[in-house]
Amino acid sequence: MPLVLVGALLVAGGCSSTESAQRQAGQVFLAAWAKGDMTAAAKATDDPVNAQRVLQATGQALNSTAAELTPGAITTMKDATTMAFAASWTLEGLPAPWRYQGKLALVKGSDDQWRVHWQPQDVHPQLGPVDALVVNRTLPQRAPILDGAGQPLITERDTVTVGVEPKLVTNLDNLAAALASALHINARDVINAVGQAKPTDFVPVVTLRESDYRAVQAKIHDLPGTVFRTGTQLVGPSRHFAQPLLGQVGKPTAEALHQAGPGYLPTDQIGLSGLQQVFNSQLAGAPSATIEIHDAQGNAVAQVGQFAGHPGSPVRTTLDTRVQQAADAALSGVGLHAAIVAVRPSTGEIVAVANSDSAPFDIALAGQYPPGSTFKIVTATAVLSSGVAQPDGPVPCPGTVTIDGRTIPNENAFNLGTVSLTDAFAHSCNTSFALLSQKLPPGALDQVAAEYGFEAGWQLPVSSFSGSYTPAKDGAGQAANAFGQGTDLVSPLSEALMAATVAHGSTPAPVLVAGQPATANHPPPSPPAAILGSLSSFMRAVVTRGTATDLAAVPGGAVFGKTGTAEHGSTSPPKADAWFTGYQGDLAFAVLVENGQTSGVPANPIAQKFLTALHTTS
């Protein structure tokens, strides 16, 4: 317990030696008490045994983490000498200190030494001989996180905690393997936890929504050693819903408790990650508390402190539950790291943030990946803005091209000969865009990348990545950048915003929490509106006759998009991520599958599944 003793050991001019000794006695007591050294404090009194008993009981009751005790004036009336003091106790779990004015009785002993004359009133003026201080603390109900329509996303739901009682286990390896298979957890974690527990302990394995438990009940209920506890917990509509964006609520680690700041106890439920952590103080509210004096029978005889708490207030996001559920459904069963982000082009509102189960973090918002051919949206805009080519103008699309010693191929070296710029875009001709990039004015590609939000540095409540672009140093670098295989990097969020820019005609600021549009470190200018009209035609051609014809018949209206394959790494052949970014009506979205092209899990079918789920569910 940190000590702050204010006004210590200063003797003013004219102060008598008697008063100095009295002050010294009081300060020794206060210093030891503030430090939490009850033995030393008790020894500074004339009744160490009873003083230590009451001081220790008071310390346990208050559970103070810091104390500031300020010595005051010495007063002598007749034969009674007292020293005033001001107390400020920082109590664990309360957001503000408990303050009061106290008074120490001072007495001169037979050895001519001044000491504190012990009495319970030395602790608090209203404390009697058999009384005790009691702190009553009440937590408010945690407020919900809301969707864009104002409906709670995180609510109290019935849960079942699957656990293990070690003494009931007949074969731990078999039990752990069965639980891991049914619950998609790590068997080794189960073995380690059970191995460290006592025979009669309840070892929690996982907490499931009741509906999720029913789905696996037949597989785990009769396994020797399993035990189950029912309860309620703050959870989303499904285990996957908008995770890890929404985050988790639970008992804090020491680090999480420190990050949360004052006002919380280790037994409290606090936000541990995601929006639950970012907005924890708003959602949690503040506890109310009273500090009372109780008599020997436990009856409250006086209230000596009160803290007015307040309930938490909701955080309203821009998420659309229906769109989010469609995105989660589209990623269900995808074993690779994958993500979907969807935004409203007209407002910039982020309406879905979905990550596959295996994603190591929120790659939907904060991942950093080469964009592959989706960057041709930027390059095509630069080409049109600079007048290098027209939508229907002829451009070459050879199977390969060499620029400054670097050979650039199309996928499988396909050769279309001479085609329109629209068709070169629709069929994703790397060679066309590599060649066109060499005709761009200096800085043209850099400028257009900025117009689409690269290097914008959007500031959202959670970690996010707005895209980065490094100007090329030579022709080969410019060519690689032009089809997304240079130094440029994106996230699914920045890809969705790129499609939203084409759909809306200007670059929207992303919004994740209602009424709080993101600010940008470098606000992006918008591309020319006339050019974006041509880009819309290009992106429609991708779906009608190009690399995304599997999206031509999805429900919900015309789809505009761009596919991308982004190679990375040093393996041969290199690994390749799969991209689709596009829009349908007032919904722009991006799909990423890490190593999807390499592993036979392209992005197009996931985009198709997303849009189909969105328009076939009520």
Secondary structure, DSSP 8 states (H G I E B T S, - for coil): --EEETTTT---TT--HHHHHHHHHHHHHHHHHHHT-HHHHHHTBS-HHHHHHHHHHHHHHHTEEEEEEEEEEEEEETTEEEEEEEEEEEETT-SS-EEEEEEEEEEE-TTS-EEE---GGGT-TT--TT-EEEEEEE------EE-TTS-BSSEEEEEEEEEE-GGG-S-HHHHHHHHHHHHT--HHHHHHHHHTS-TT--EEEEEEEHHHHHHHHHHHTTSTTEEEEEEEEEE-SSTTTTTTTS--EE---HHHHHHH-SS--TTS-EE-SHHHHHTHHHHH-B-EEEEEEE-TTS-EEEEEEEE--B----EEB---HHHHHHHHHHHTT--S-EEEEEE-TTT-BEEEEEE-TT-SS-HHHH--B--GGGGHHHHHHHHHHHTS--TTSEEEE-SEEEETTEEEE-GGG---EEEEHHHHHHTT-HHHHHHHHTTS-TTHHHHHHHHTTTT--EE-SS-----B----SSHHHHHHHHTT-SS-BB-HHHHHHHHHHHHHSS----BSBTT-B-EESS------HHHHHHHHHHHHHHHHHSTTGGGTT-TTS--EEEEEEEEESSSSS-EEEEEEEEESSS-EEEEEETTHHHHT--HHHHHHHHHHHHHH--
